[in-house]
Amino acid sequence: MSFQLLTKYLRLLQQSNLIKAGGDGSFYSATDKGLEFLKHYYELRHHSRMADEKRKIVESQLSVESAENFRLRFASW
């Protein structure tokens, strides 16, 4: 990542009140809003991974033949 892109992201995060510069601006820390955002982000990521795992289990339990029979049986509806 270039320095220019880094400063752009830091500015965006500061404007969104997700981080704040400390001392002379040589370090940054998360604000309460930033920590809350991270909490929600990690929860969402966790649930998304769980949903992907469940989808894979369901797909693996359906063989091509059973899925084809299901489609043929209910295609006339």
MOWO-V638851 format. One record per residue. N is the residue number from 1. RES is the residue in three letters. BURIAL is + if it has 9 or more other ideal C-beta (glycine too) atoms within 8 Angstrom, else -. Layout:
n=N res=RES burial=BURIAL
n=N res=RES burial=BURIAL
This chain:
n=1 res=MET burial=-
n=2 res=SER burial=-
n=3 res=PHE burial=-
n=4 res=GLN burial=-
n=5 res=LEU burial=-
n=6 res=LEU burial=+
n=7 res=THR burial=-
n=8 res=LYS burial=-
n=9 res=TYR burial=-
n=10 res=LEU burial=+
n=11 res=ARG burial=-
n=12 res=LEU burial=-
n=13 res=LEU burial=+
n=14 res=GLN burial=+
n=15 res=GLN burial=-
n=16 res=SER burial=-
n=17 res=ASN burial=-
n=18 res=LEU burial=+
n=19 res=ILE burial=+
n=20 res=LYS burial=-
n=21 res=ALA burial=-
n=22 res=GLY burial=-
n=23 res=GLY burial=-
n=24 res=ASP burial=-
n=25 res=GLY burial=-
n=26 res=SER burial=-
n=27 res=PHE burial=-
n=28 res=TYR burial=+
n=29 res=SER burial=-
n=30 res=ALA burial=-
n=31 res=THR burial=+
n=32 res=ASP burial=-
n=33 res=LYS burial=+
n=34 res=GLY burial=+
n=35 res=LEU burial=+
n=36 res=GLU burial=-
n=37 res=PHE burial=+
n=38 res=LEU burial=+
n=39 res=LYS burial=-
n=40 res=HIS burial=-
n=41 res=TYR burial=-
n=42 res=TYR burial=-
n=43 res=GLU burial=-
n=44 res=LEU burial=-
n=45 res=ARG burial=-
n=46 res=HIS burial=-
n=47 res=HIS burial=-
n=48 res=SER burial=-
n=49 res=ARG burial=-
n=50 res=MET burial=-
n=51 res=ALA burial=-
n=52 res=ASP burial=-
n=53 res=GLU burial=-
n=54 res=LYS burial=-
n=55 res=ARG burial=-
n=56 res=LYS burial=-
n=57 res=ILE burial=-
n=58 res=VAL burial=-
n=59 res=GLU burial=-
n=60 res=SER burial=-
n=61 res=GLN burial=-
n=62 res=LEU burial=-
n=63 res=SER burial=-
n=64 res=VAL burial=-
n=65 res=GLU burial=-
n=66 res=SER burial=-
n=67 res=ALA burial=+
n=68 res=GLU burial=-
n=69 res=ASN burial=-
n=70 res=PHE burial=-
n=71 res=ARG burial=-
n=72 res=LEU burial=-
n=73 res=ARG burial=-
n=74 res=PHE burial=-
n=75 res=ALA burial=-
n=76 res=SER burial=-
n=77 res=TRP burial=-
